[in-house]
Amino acid sequence: MTDHIVVLGGGTGGTVLANDLADHLGPEIDDGSVEVTLLNDDPDHVYKPVWLYVPFGQREPADGRRPLDELVDDRVDVRIDRVTDVDTDAKRLSAREAVDPIEYDYLVLATGSTLEPDRVPGLAEGAHDYYSEAGAETLREELLSFTEGHLVLSVVGTPHMCPAAPLEFVFMADDWFRERGLREDVDITYTYPIQRVHGNPHIAEWAQPIMEERDIEVETFFNAESVDPEAETITSMEGTELDYDLLVGIPPHSGVDLVADAGLGDDGWVDVDRHTLEAEAAEDVYAIGDTADTGVPNAGSVAHYQAGVVGQRLASEVRGRPATATYDGKTLCFVETGMDAASFVEFDYETPPSPAPPSEKLHWSKLAYNESYWLTARGLL
Ligand SMILES: Cc1cc2nc3c(=O)[nH]c(=O)nc-3n(C[C@H](O)[C@H](O)[C@H](O)COP(=O)(O)OP(=O)(O)OC[C@H]3O[C@@H](n4cnc5c(N)ncnc54)[C@H](O)[C@@H]3O)c2cc1C
């Protein structure tokens, strides 16, 4: 009998996991007792952290793309298809191009986040973003010709990917305009939905004084209700209206519809045990990365660590041993604080973050990490 492990989603979590499974279960794959399939709807693997640098002219969108089949071990069956339905009772998936259903013994959902700008009237038309490849490219054109006026960055929805990236953007923009002698002609405002500048109180406490020092205006309790692209205004549910000349919006996020349709969780996020990463509503289903609702940030580092845990658990399970590996909430992130400096945070379920003093060394470490990512995705680091 062959155990069929299906990994749905070939982003950070899915790719690291598929390679990890090939590594751990090589002998079983070779003798035909285990089969691993990775399903993704794009032939390319996309590394999203590159998009932060695109608006500042430092990276090209193509730098964040590589063909998936170059990154994934040959022992994994890579299929490019869009999965349309998950039936956890029958243990099978339907996909657009597949004639027959895809049967599984174990399923791992690694379907990431979906952007939903249409949830806020006027946002899609009025705001730019760097949370999508196309958005980052368009924003680059706007930013390069922006020499004076009011730049507003509004965090519209939480949770969103990489909670630090909006802070990074305003810190980089501040420095970038200063370096070009334009900062006195550009006002920068940052808005956040709750009473502080970041969801995590320790990171908020660290970031707020940097914003004050750099003359970055802050509007907290700002839950964007609508954008008027004609009048160039953004209005909050709390009744604050801001005029802008260039609006950068972090759009609301959700998971994917098929998760909600399968009864695995609301808004497309899978309800999981935050230590074992097993889905609460179905047997033999795991979730990793953004789609797993564990309460930790939607970050590539999280997806990576969780992939390692699920890889070990699945290897134990197919060998008939108890699965003992657990996820402890480990998250790490380099945070750009300008064009040439960065901080670093590392935390888990028990230990809160304590951002490191910004330095040029940490900035170069972040850039080096971004380069070495392609080895990480292959499972080589
Ligand atoms: C601007 C920006 C900067 C960031 N910076 C950082 C950073 O510095 N550090 C960090 O740790 N994280 C960062 N992140 C976050 C990080 O990119 C994500 O958290 C990470 O990609 C999540 O990995 P994942 O595997 O869960 O999902 P993804 O990497 O998004 O992969 C999901 C995959 O599933 C596929 N998929 C979805 N639905 C289907 C379907 N129905 N059928 C088939 N395939 C499907 C998608 O096409 C995609 O390939 C950043 C994100 C952004 C946008």
The ligand as a Gaussian input file, in Angstrom:
#p B3LYP/6-31G(d) Opt

LIG

0 1
 C        5.969000      42.820000       0.861000
 C        6.157000      41.594000       1.706000
 C        7.298000      41.453000       2.474000
 C        7.479000      40.333000       3.272000
 N        8.622000      40.237000       4.014000
 C        8.808000      39.153000       4.808000
 C       10.016000      39.021000       5.574000
 O       10.902000      39.886000       5.535000
 N       10.141000      37.938000       6.372000
 C        9.165000      36.967000       6.450000
 O        9.348000      35.995000       7.204000
 N        8.021000      37.058000       5.714000
 C        7.818000      38.112000       4.898000
 N        6.676000      38.213000       4.148000
 C        5.581000      37.222000       4.332000
 C        5.809000      35.940000       3.553000
 O        6.048000      36.195000       2.201000
 C        4.578000      35.036000       3.694000
 O        4.179000      34.992000       5.042000
 C        4.926000      33.634000       3.194000
 O        5.062000      33.670000       1.796000
 C        3.857000      32.638000       3.602000
 O        4.180000      31.380000       3.082000
 P        3.007000      30.360000       2.726000
 O        3.672000      29.119000       2.252000
 O        2.058000      30.288000       3.838000
 O        2.213000      31.050000       1.535000
 P        2.724000      31.569000       0.047000
 O        4.191000      31.670000       0.091000
 O        1.894000      32.733000      -0.209000
 O        2.319000      30.341000      -0.850000
 C        0.990000      29.947000      -1.068000
 C        0.947000      29.213000      -2.397000
 O       -0.291000      28.505000      -2.532000
 C       -0.751000      28.659000      -3.865000
 N       -2.201000      28.424000      -3.855000
 C       -3.149000      29.090000      -3.144000
 N       -4.370000      28.565000      -3.395000
 C       -4.192000      27.539000      -4.265000
 C       -5.083000      26.629000      -4.895000
 N       -6.390000      26.669000      -4.660000
 N       -4.579000      25.702000      -5.739000
 C       -3.240000      25.640000      -5.986000
 N       -2.339000      26.495000      -5.419000
 C       -2.816000      27.432000      -4.565000
 C       -0.334000      30.091000      -4.207000
 O       -0.304000      30.326000      -5.594000
 C        1.061000      30.142000      -3.587000
 O        2.049000      29.670000      -4.470000
 C        6.478000      39.318000       3.300000
 C        5.328000      39.445000       2.514000
 C        5.164000      40.562000       1.727000
 C        3.912000      40.692000       0.878000

